[in-house]
Amino acid sequence: MGTMKLKGRGWGIFWLVVGALYLLVPLYGMAQFSLETGPHSYGFHWYQTIFDSSQFRSSFLLSLRLALETVAISLVLLVPTVFWVHLRLPRLRPLFEFLVILPFVVPPVALAVGLVGLFRPVTWLVSTPELLAFVYVILALPFSYRSLDAGMRAIDLRTLSQAAESLGARWTTTLRLVVLPNVRSSLLGASFLTLAIVMGEFTIASLLLFNTFPVYIEYIGETKAYPAAALALISFVLTWGAMLGMFIVGRGRGRTHTEVAMTR
C-alpha cells in the first residue's frame, strides 16, 4: 500500500514538472527574446520603448477604464438581481441560468452589430468607447453571475434576510449591510474575471474601431518583433496577476468557511 502511494506521488510530481516545463519554457524563450538588444546583448530597451509610447499608455488606460466601468455596471445590475432571485423568485433560477449562457452562443460580431443598432439613437454613446462597456457586461455575464450565484448559495440568505427584516431593515439595507459583507469574496472574484476578460478582448473592439489594449497588442505584433514579445509578456503578467488575485481571494474564502465551521 505504501509503495502504491509513493508511485502515485511520484507520478503526480512527474506530471507537475511536465506541466510546469510546458508553461515556463515558452515563457523563458519569449522573455529572452524580448530582452535581446543585439548579439549576446540583453537589456530592457524594448520594455522602455513600450512604456515610453503614448499609444501604449492611452490604449492601456482606455482598457483599464472600460474594465472598471464594466465591473461597476455588472455588479450594480447583477447583485440585486441574484439576491432577489435567490430570496423571492427561486423558481426563475433555471431561466436565469439559461439566459446567462447565451453570450457563449451569440457570435461577438452579431453582438457588436446588434448593440450598435440598439444604441444608434443615442449618438454620443455609439461614438464613444463607453459603448464597449455594455458589450463587455454581456460577455462577462456568465462568469460574473456564476461567481455571485455561488456566493449567495454559500450563505444562509433566507435566515439572514428574515433576521434583518425582523429588526425593521428594508431589503436594500439588508443587501448593503448584511449580504454584501458575506459575499465579498464572490464580488472580488467576479470583478477579477471581468477585468481579465476586458483586458484581453480584441474582436469587438477592433470591429468597432476603438484602440484598446488588445488592439494595440495586435498592431505591435504585426509590425515589430522585439516589442511584440515584450508586450506579450506584459499582457501575460497582467492576466495572471488577475488570476492570482482570484486564487488568493478563493483561499481566503475557503479558510473563512473552515474557521466558521470549526467554531460551530
C-alpha positions in Angstrom: 0.0 0.0 0.0 2.8 2.4 0.9 4.6 1.5 -2.4 1.5 2.4 -4.4 1.2 5.7 -2.6 4.8 6.5 -3.3 4.3 5.6 -7.0 1.2 7.8 -7.2 3.0 10.7 -5.6 6.0 10.2 -8.0 3.7 10.3 -11.0 2.0 13.4 -9.6 5.3 15.1 -9.2 6.3 14.0 -12.7 3.2 15.4 -14.4 3.5 18.6 -12.3 7.1 19.1 -13.6 6.0 18.3 -17.2 3.1 20.9 -16.9 5.5 23.5 -15.4 8.0 23.0 -18.2 5.3 23.1 -20.9 4.3 26.5 -19.5 7.6 28.0 -18.4 9.9 27.0 -21.3 8.0 29.1 -24.0 7.8 32.0 -21.5 11.5 31.8 -20.9 12.1 31.9 -24.7 9.8 34.8 -25.1 11.4 36.7 -22.2 14.9 36.1 -23.5 13.8 37.3 -27.0 12.2 40.4 -25.5 15.4 41.3 -23.6 17.7 40.8 -26.6 19.2 44.1 -27.8 21.9 42.7 -30.0 24.3 39.7 -30.4 24.8 38.3 -26.9 23.5 41.6 -25.5 20.5 41.9 -23.2 18.6 44.7 -21.6 15.2 46.4 -21.0 15.4 48.6 -24.1 12.2 47.2 -25.7 10.3 47.4 -22.4 11.3 51.1 -22.1 10.3 51.7 -25.7 6.8 50.3 -24.9 6.4 52.2 -21.7 7.5 55.5 -23.4 4.9 55.0 -26.1 1.9 57.3 -25.9 -0.1 54.7 -27.8 0.6 52.1 -25.1 -0.4 54.4 -22.3 -3.6 55.6 -24.0 -4.7 52.1 -25.0 -3.9 50.6 -21.6 -5.7 53.4 -19.7 -8.7 53.1 -22.0 -9.0 49.3 -21.4 -8.5 49.8 -17.7 -11.2 52.5 -17.6 -13.6 50.2 -19.6 -12.8 47.3 -17.2 -13.7 49.4 -14.2 -16.9 50.7 -15.9 -17.8 47.1 -16.8 -17.2 45.9 -13.3 -19.3 48.7 -11.8 -22.2 48.1 -14.3 -22.1 44.3 -13.8 -22.2 44.5 -10.0 -25.0 47.1 -9.9 -27.1 45.0 -12.2 -26.4 41.5 -11.0 -26.0 41.8 -7.3 -29.7 42.9 -6.6 -30.9 40.5 -9.3 -29.2 37.4 -7.9 -30.2 38.4 -4.4 -33.8 38.8 -5.4 -33.9 35.6 -7.4 -32.5 33.6 -4.6 -34.7 35.1 -2.0 -38.1 35.8 -3.7 -38.0 34.1 -7.1 -36.2 30.7 -6.8 -38.4 29.2 -9.5 -36.9 31.6 -12.0 -33.3 30.4 -11.4 -33.4 27.9 -14.2 -34.5 30.6 -16.6 -31.7 32.9 -15.4 -29.1 30.2 -15.7 -30.2 29.6 -19.3 -30.1 33.3 -20.1 -26.6 33.8 -18.7 -25.1 31.2 -21.0 -26.4 32.9 -24.2 -23.2 35.0 -24.6 -21.4 31.8 -25.3 -23.8 31.1 -28.2 -24.1 34.6 -29.8 -21.1 35.4 -32.0 -19.2 38.5 -31.0 -19.7 40.1 -34.4 -23.5 39.7 -34.1 -23.4 41.0 -30.6 -21.5 44.1 -31.6 -23.7 44.9 -34.6 -26.9 44.3 -32.6 -25.8 46.7 -29.8 -24.7 49.4 -32.3 -28.2 49.2 -33.8 -29.9 49.2 -30.4 -27.9 52.3 -29.2 -27.9 54.1 -32.5 -30.5 56.8 -31.3 -28.0 57.6 -28.5 -25.5 59.2 -30.8 -23.0 60.2 -28.1 -22.8 56.7 -26.8 -22.3 55.0 -30.2 -19.4 57.3 -31.0 -17.5 56.8 -27.7 -15.6 53.8 -26.3 -18.1 53.6 -23.4 -20.3 51.5 -25.8 -17.8 48.7 -25.3 -18.6 48.6 -21.6 -22.1 47.5 -22.3 -20.8 44.8 -24.7 -18.3 43.6 -22.1 -21.1 43.4 -19.4 -22.8 40.8 -21.7 -19.5 39.0 -22.4 -18.7 38.7 -18.7 -22.2 37.9 -17.7 -21.8 34.0 -17.4 -18.7 34.4 -15.2 -20.0 37.2 -13.1 -23.3 35.5 -12.5 -21.7 32.2 -11.6 -19.4 33.8 -9.1 -22.2 35.8 -7.4 -24.6 32.8 -7.5 -22.1 30.6 -5.7 -21.5 33.3 -3.1 -25.3 33.7 -2.4 -25.7 29.9 -2.2 -22.8 29.6 0.3 -24.6 31.6 2.9 -28.0 31.2 4.7 -29.6 34.0 2.7 -33.1 33.5 3.9 -32.3 33.4 7.6 -30.1 36.5 7.3 -32.8 38.3 5.5 -35.5 37.3 7.9 -33.4 38.4 10.9 -32.7 41.8 9.2 -36.4 42.2 8.4 -37.4 41.4 12.0 -35.2 44.4 13.0 -37.0 46.6 10.6 -34.5 46.7 7.8 -35.6 47.2 4.2 -34.3 44.8 1.5 -31.9 47.4 0.3 -30.4 47.8 3.8 -30.3 44.1 4.1 -28.5 43.8 0.8 -26.0 46.5 1.7 -25.2 45.8 5.3 -25.8 42.1 5.7 -25.5 40.3 2.4 -22.6 42.2 0.7 -20.1 41.7 3.5 -20.8 37.9 3.4 -20.2 37.6 -0.4 -17.2 39.9 -0.6 -15.0 37.2 -2.0 -17.6 36.4 -4.7 -17.7 40.1 -5.6 -13.9 40.3 -5.9 -13.9 37.0 -7.9 -16.5 38.4 -10.4 -14.5 41.7 -10.6 -11.2 39.9 -11.4 -12.8 37.7 -14.0 -14.4 40.7 -15.7 -11.1 42.6 -15.6 -9.3 39.7 -17.3 -12.0 39.5 -20.0 -12.0 43.2 -20.8 -8.2 43.4 -20.8 -8.0 40.6 -23.3 -11.0 41.2 -25.7 -9.9 42.0 -29.2 -12.6 41.1 -31.7 -15.4 43.6 -30.8 -13.0 46.5 -30.0 -11.3 46.0 -33.4 -14.7 45.7 -35.2 -15.9 49.0 -33.7 -12.6 50.7 -34.4 -11.6 51.5 -30.8 -7.9 51.4 -29.9 -8.0 49.3 -26.8 -5.0 47.5 -25.2 -5.6 44.2 -27.1 -5.9 46.1 -30.4 -2.6 47.8 -29.6 -1.0 44.4 -28.9 -2.2 43.1 -32.2 -0.8 46.1 -34.1 2.6 45.8 -32.4 2.6 42.1 -33.1 2.1 42.7 -36.8 4.7 45.4 -37.1 7.5 45.0 -34.6 9.1 41.7 -33.4 11.0 42.5 -30.2 8.5 45.0 -28.7 5.7 42.5 -29.5 7.4 39.8 -27.4 7.9 42.3 -24.5 4.3 43.5 -24.8 3.0 39.9 -24.9 4.9 39.2 -21.7 3.5 42.3 -20.0 0.0 41.2 -21.0 0.6 37.7 -19.7 1.8 39.1 -16.3 -1.4 41.3 -16.1 -3.7 38.4 -16.9 -2.0 36.0 -14.4 -2.0 38.8 -11.9 -5.7 38.9 -12.1 -5.9 35.1 -11.9 -3.6 35.1 -8.8 -5.9 37.6 -7.2 -8.8 35.3 -7.7 -6.8 32.4 -6.2 -5.9 34.4 -3.1 -9.5 35.5 -2.7 -10.6 31.9 -3.1 -8.2 30.7 -0.5 -9.3 33.4 1.9 -12.9 32.4 1.4 -12.2 28.7 2.0 -10.2 29.5 5.1 -13.0 31.7 6.4 -15.6 29.0 5.9 -13.4 26.4 7.6 -12.9 28.6 10.6 -16.7 29.3 10.9 -17.4 25.5 10.7 -14.8 24.8 13.4 -16.3 27.4 15.7 -19.7 25.7 15.3 
